[in-house]
Structure formats: structure tokens, C-alpha cells
Amino acid sequence: MIIQTPSRIHMGLIDLNGSIGRVDGGIGLALEEPNIKIEGKESDEINIEFDKKLIEKFGEDYIESIRDRVYNTAIKVLEVVNGEGVDLKILSLFPAHSGLGSGTQLSLAVGKLISTIYNKEMNGYEIAKITGRGGTSGIGIGAFEYGGFLIDGGHSFGKGKDKEDFRPSSASKGVKPAPIIFRHDFDWETILIIPKGEHVYGKKEVDIFKKYCPVPLNEVEKICHLVLMKMMPAVVEKNLDDFGEVVNKLQYLGFKKVELSLQSDIVKDLINELHKDVYAGLSSFGPTIYAFGDKKLIVEKANEVFDRHGIYGDIIITKANNVGHRIW
């Protein structure tokens, strides 16, 4: 049995002010590539293998960190489904802490595959609860479960509520996943540009939330206005210019403004260059940039910035995943 998950871009958190009693709220999009693909079958113990190409591409240290994460997830899920073990072979991966949501997709993929193998199938939300994912943004779970363009409704906020302070998902264990409040198929090609940049995670990410939250209420109100009255209708009406204009504006509002300010000069330069002619944004904390518009122009501009800074980077031309994970 094989499972394949999407990756996702995270376009922003809507409300890290919390003054009306809710926080977070994510905007995002599920993508066909890159993806995670895992083959699995029942066993009497846990065995984890990797395709040789992945070891060559990512290196032993990274592969061992993924092995540990897969093993820990497998133990938790096997306990719930009363399974003894599982043979898993990781066929495709994408980098962690790059803004594409690999941690959530990996955990959900392993959990879904094991529960299906043992005929005790669980949905993404049940697996997220077991594995501790989705404590801030609901986009990763929504991408896995449904695909498409997604907006989640965040969490109740205040004493005795879902969340009592501002925290990233990695530090929000036990918080129930945010509900998806809008989901729609997405039709435009997406270009991913992954340059050398800052990788923000762990304690550093927690400290950023503590330092920069709450964000100003007037910026949260501006984000809500743009998303509700321009971005969402643009997706439904297939108006790329309106959609893209919101993407560009979001880079300079709320918590996304903070995320971009902490990125490398290369990433900032890329965003500035792309905004002259097309639409582009930083996914989560980055360094991945996503772009919409003239595909040839986007690739040319990305390569020009890479050359200017004397670096290399990956450019991936992909499209939306409008179905979520697949099992066969």
C-alpha cells in the first residue's frame, strides 16, 4: 500500500492580536509537488527504509532525523490501532523547516497508512491529535485531508480557552486543530523558489511569537478585509490579478511582515524583484517563496537574483493539489 501527500504553502496567519477572543487563522494552498510518498505493509515490528536516492540527496544526518520522527509517529499510532509493527519505505521527501509543511505531512502520512493497513482508518484530524500537529495553523491538516485553497478559523483565545498565549504549532501540543472555514479548488500554476535563507524552527520560532505578538489590531483588520472581500472572491471567480494583489500586500502586514523581516537579504531581494511584475509571497517563515504570473519571467528573475548573490536554489513549477492525500 502506498500513500502520497501534498506539500503546502502557508500564505499567512490572519489574527495574532486576539482582542476579539480568537487567534491564528491560516491561509494556504495544497500543492502536487514536492510531495511525500511512503510504501507500507503490516509487520511484527517497526522497520523503516529509505529509497537510496533520498539518502544521496539529503544526507545521512537528515535521513536519520526523519527516521526518528517516523518511528515515534508509528509507535503512537500502532498503540491506538493495536498493531504490532509496520514495514515502511520512504519513497519521496521534501526538506524540513523550509516553509512547505513537511513535518505535518510526514506525521499524517505515516498515521494514515498504518491505520489503513490495520483496517482502523482514521482521518487527518484524529491522527493530528495523536501526533500533536496543527496547534496553530489548520492548513497542513486541511491540505492533507481536502487539498485546494484553504482558510482556517483559528482557535478560541483567553483564560481557559483553546489557547491562552501566542505560540507556534511546535509549542502548541494538545491544542485541537483549527476548523477549515473555506475551501475551493485552485487552478493557477504555482512556481516555488527555494533559495538559501533562514530556517526558523524550535525555540527560535517560539521566541519570535513571544517578541512580536500581539500584532497591531489595525493590521489584522486590514488582512481580514483583503482576504474576505478580495482574495476569496478572486479564487471563486478565477481572477488572478485580484488574488495576486492580495498576496503581495499580505507580505507587509501582520505577522507575515515579521516573518519576512527576519529572512535573509536574498529572500527579501527576490520578493522585491518579483513584486515589480508578478505576484509572490513568503511561505510560512520561509525560505520558500511562491509566485504566480508569467512563468518564464518568474524563473528569469529568480535566476538573476541567484546569480547576483552568488548562490544556487531550487525552482519548482507545480500546480495545486485539489484532492488531498491519495492511497493505492
N, C-alpha and C positions, 0 to 999 in steps of 0.2 A: 504494500500500500504506500502511496506517495502523497504528500501534501505540499502545496505551493502557496506561499503567502505574498501579498503585495509589499512594497515599501510604502512610505507615506511622506509627504511634505507637510510641515506644520507652519501655517501662514501667520499664526499669532494667537495670543491669549487675549480675550476680549476685556475682561474686568479683573484687574489686580488692584482695585480700590476697595471694594467690599462694603461700601457705605449703604447699599440697599439690601444687604443680607445674603448676597451670593458672590462667589469669586470664581476665577478661572474662566471657563468657556473657551473652547478651541475652534479654530477654523483650519481645515486641512483637506488633503486630496490623496486618495489611494492611487498608486502607480503600478504598472505592469513590471517595469524594470527600474532598478535591480530588484531581485526577489530572493526569498529563502525557499529552498526545496529540500525536503527530507524524506527518505525512504525508511519504512519501519515494518517490523513483524514481531509477533509475540515470542518471548523467550523466558527462560527461568532465571535470568539475571540481566543486569543492565550492561549492554555493550554499545559503545559509540565509536563509529568510524568516520573518516573524512575522505572525500574524493582527493586524490593526490594533487590535482591542480589547485585546490584550495590551500593546501599546505605550502605549495610553491608560491602562491600569490600573497598570502597573508603572513607566513612565517610561523614557526613553532610556538612562540610565546602567545601570539594571539589565538591560535588554534587551541592551545591548552586552556586559555581563559574561557573560550566558547564551550569546550568540553566540560569544564566545571559547571558552567551555567546550565547546560543541557542536562547534566547528571542531577543537579539539585532540583531542577524542574521535574524531571522524570520521577524522582523519589516521592515528591509531594503528590503528583497526580496518580502514581501507582498505588499509593496508600488509599486514596479516595476511591479508586475503581477496584480495589482488592486484587491488583495484579502483581505477579511475581517479578517480572522483568520485561525488557524490550530490547530488540536489536535495532539500532538506529544508524543510518548512514547519511551524513550531511552532504548534499549534492551541490548546493549553491548557497552563498552568503553575501552580505554586504557589510561595510565597516561599521563598527560601533561608534557612538559619540560623534557622528558626522551630520546629524540633523535629519536622518531618514527613518528613524524609529526601529532600529534593528532589535533592541532588547525586548520590546513588547511583541514583535512579530515572531521572534525565536521562541519565547516562552509560550505564546499561544499556539504556535505550530506544533511544538512538542506535546503540549497538553491535549490538543485536539486529536492528534494522531494516536496517542496512547489510548484516549478514551474511546475512540472509534474502533481500534484494534480489539479492545476488550468489550465491545458492544454495550458500552455505558456512556454513550455520546453526550458530551457537554457543549454548551455554546461558549462563545468567546468571553462573555461576561462571567460565567461560572468559573472558567479557567483563570481569568484575571483575578478573581477573588482569592483563589487558591495560591496563585503565584505572586500576588502583590503588585499587579500592574494597574495603570490607569488612575492613580490617585490625584492627578492634576488635570491632565488632558484626556478626553474620551476619544480623540481622533484615531489613535492607534488601534484601539479595540473596534471602533466603528469601521475602519479601513479593512481590518481582518474579516469582520462579520458581513459587511454590506458592500464595501467598495464605494467609489464615486466621490463627489464633493460633499463634505460633511461639516456641520456645525453642531457643537455640543453645548449643553446648558449649564455646565459648571456644577458647583456644589453650594449647598447652604453654608452660611458663614456666621460665626459668632459663638458665644459660650454654649456648649452642649450641642452644637450643630456638626455637620459633616467635617468641617474644618474650622479651627479656631485661630489659625495664623496662616501666613503666606509661605507655601512650600512647593518645591518641585515634586514630580511623581516619585522620584527615587527616595524621597524622605516622607512620603505620604502613605505608608503601609497601613492597611486596614480601612482606608477611605474608599467608599463604594465608587465604582466607575461612573463618570458623568453621563447623563442621558443624551442620546443623539436627538436633536430637535429639528434638524433639516438635513435631508439627503437627496441628491439629484445626480443623474448621470452627467458626465463631463466629457466634452467632445474635442477639446483642443489638444494638440501635441504639446508636450512639456519638455523643455530642454534643461537638463541638470548639469551644473558646472561645479566641480568639486576641486577647489584649489587647496594649496597649503594654507592652513588657517588655524585659529584657536579651537581646541576641542574642550568644551566645558561640560563637566560632569562631577558627580560626587560632592564632596564638601564645598568645593568652589561654587557649584551651582546653588547649593543651599545658602551660602553666604551672600550670593548676588540677590536672591529673593529677599533676604533679611535687610540688605542695604538699600534696595531700590523700591521696596513696596511699603506702603501703598503708592500707586502711581496717581497723578492728578485726576480728579473726577472729570474735569472738562475734556481731557483726552479720551477717557473711557466713553463719555457721551458722544464724542466725535466718531470714535470707532464704531459704536453701535449704529449711529446714523448712516455711516458709509456702508456697513455690512448689510443692514436690513433694507435700506432704501435704494442701494445701487448694486452691491455685489451679488446678492441673492437673486434679484430680478434679472441681472445680466446672465447668470448661469441658466436660468429658465428660458430666457429669450435669446440665448446664444449670441450675446453682444460682447465680443472680445474686448473692444475698446473700453467700454464701461467697467468691465471686470478688471482689466489691466490697470486702469487708472486708480482703482481702489487698492490693488496690490502695491503700486508704487507709493501711494500716500500712507499706507499702513507701516511702511519702514521707518517713519518719522513720528510715530505716535505710540503712547503707552509703553508696555514692556518690550515690544519689538524694537523700539528706539534704543532701549537699554541693551538688548541683545546685539544689535548692530554696532553700537558704540564700543563694545568690548571685543569686536572682531579685529583681525589683522588689517593692515593698510591695503593688502592685496584684495581682500574681500570688499572693503569699502570702495576701492578704486573700480572694481568690477561692477558693483551696483551703480555707481555714479555714471560709468560709461554706458551701461545698458539702459539706464533711465533716459538718456538723450534720445533714443529711438524706439525702444521696445519696453516691455513690462517685466519687472524682475523683483524678487524678494529673497530674503534670507530664511531658510527653513530652520525652525527652532533656534538653537544657539549657533547653528552652522557647523562647519564652514560651507555646507552645500548651499548653492544659490539655484533657484528655479527661475525659468524665464519663459515668456510667451511672446509670440510675434514672428517676425521674419527669421526663419531658422538659419539661413545662410549668414545673415548679418550677426546674429547672436554668437554663432560659432567663431566668426571672424573677430569680433570684439573680444571674446574670451581669449582667443589665442594671442591677440595683440597685447592684452594685459599680462598674460603669462610671460610673453617674450620681454616685455618692459621690466618685469620684476625678476627675470631670470629663473623662472620656476616652471614646473610642469603641473598638469592637473588633468582630471578625467572629465570628458564631456559625454553625456548620455542623452540620446534622443529617444524619448519614450512617450507613452500615452497613458491615459487614466485606466485604472483597473475598476470596472463598474460592477464587479460581481463579488469581490472579496476573495477569500481563500478558496482553493479547489482541492478536492481529494479524488484520487482514482486508484 
